Amino acid sequence: MPDEQPDDAQLAVELIGRTDYGRVATSMRALPFLAFARHIVADGRVLLRMPRNCGYHQACAGSVVAYGTDNLSSARPGESLWSVQVVGRCETVEPTAAQLERFGPAPRLVDGEPYEPVYLGVEPQFSTVHSTDGGLERRFQHVL
């Protein structure tokens, strides 16, 4: 099927895989919050690495979260801008050695404390993809 386009879920996960960092959104004590995370894509899931000392992982694990990223600060002149978000259940995970290698080195400190990573996985159930100037539509017109 030469003119078939990837669905939003496939496209969202593919775009997330093009960046290294994003923001996870959930609620803590009935208040919304955003936290930064390093991510990789593995088997259609988004795996997150977050600092344990912030405690945000406790609000995320076992909950439905939104995770988003974009190219707003990295797009080259003339390149279309895009933003992507996936929503899904978040669980604590134990990454494989290969996945740990893909995450790369962790920071030494976060907020002046030694960085201790915690890993979470998000299974996308819903996604949104937005782009300017039809750039993504043209780029993926003949993908599948």
N, C-alpha and C positions, 0 to 999 in steps of 0.2 A: 504494500500500500504506500506508494511513493509520496502522496500528499498528506498523509496522516501526521498529526502533531502529537507530541507527548501530552498526556493529561497534566492538569495542574499539580497533582501530587508528585509525579515523576519530575516535572520541571522544577518544582520547589526544592526537592531533595538535591537535584543536580546543581541548582544555583547555590544552595547552602554549601555544597562541596567545593565551590570556587572561593570561599572565604575561610578565614581561620577563626574569627571571633563573631559573636552575636550577643543577643540579650534574651534572657529567659524572663517571662512574666507569669506571675501567679499572685496569690494573696497570702499575707501573713497577718494573723490576728485581725481578720476581716478587712485589711487594708491592702490595696494593690501595690506591687513593687516590681522593679526591674533589677536584674543582676547580670553582670557580664559573665561570659563563659567562653572557653576555648572549645571548639567542636571539630569532629570529623564525621563523615558519613560512612556507615558500614552496613551492608546488607539492607539498604533502604531505611535504616534507622539513623537518627541523629544522636551521637554519643557526645556528652558534655563533660568537661573537666572544670570543676569549680573549687574555690578555696574552702576547705572545711571550717576554718576559724570564723568565717562570716556567718555560718549557720543557715544560709539560704537553702542549702540542699534539703534541710529538714522540712521546709515548707513545700518543696518541689516533689520529693519522693512520695509516691502514692497518690499524687494529685494530677489533675489535668493542667497542663501548662501550655503557654504559647512560646514559641521560640522563633526569633526573627533575625535577619541580617540583610545587608544591602551592599550596593557598590557606590553609595552616595559620595564617599570621600576618596574612592579609588578609581572612578571612571576617568578615562582619558578624554581629552577634548574631542567632541563629536560623537562619543560613545553614548549609547542609550543608558539611562539610569534605570535601575530596577530595585525592587524591594520584595522580600519574600517572608512569609510567616507560615509555620506549621503549628497545628494544635494537636495534642495527643497526651495520652497517659505517660507519666514520667516515673521511672523506677530506678533504684540503685542498681548498678551493674559492675561487674568485674571484667575489665577489658583484657583481651588477650595480649600476649607479648608484642605481636605485630601491631595491634591497635595502639598500645602504649608508645611504640616507636613512631607511629604516625602523628601522635599528639605532639611529639617533640619535647624539648626540655621545658620544664616548669619554671616559673619565676622563683627566685630565692625567698622573697618576702612579699607579703600582702598586708598593707596597713601596719607595717613595721614588725610583723610577726612572721616566723618561719612558715613557708607555704607547705601545707599538707593537702594534697589533692583528694577530691571525692569525685566519683564518676557516676553519671546518670545517663539513662537512655530514654529517648522520646520516640515512640512509635507514632508516626504521623497518621492522623485520622481525618484531618481537614487541613486544607492549605489555601493560601492566597498568594498570587503573584501579580505584581503591578510593574509596568514598564512605561517609559516615555518613547514617543516617536515610532512605535511598532517595531523596535529593534529586536526584541525577543521573538516576536512572531515571524519575522523574516529569517532570523538565524535558525529557528527550529522547523522551518517549513518542510524540509526534506529529511528530517532526522531518522524516523522509523522506516 
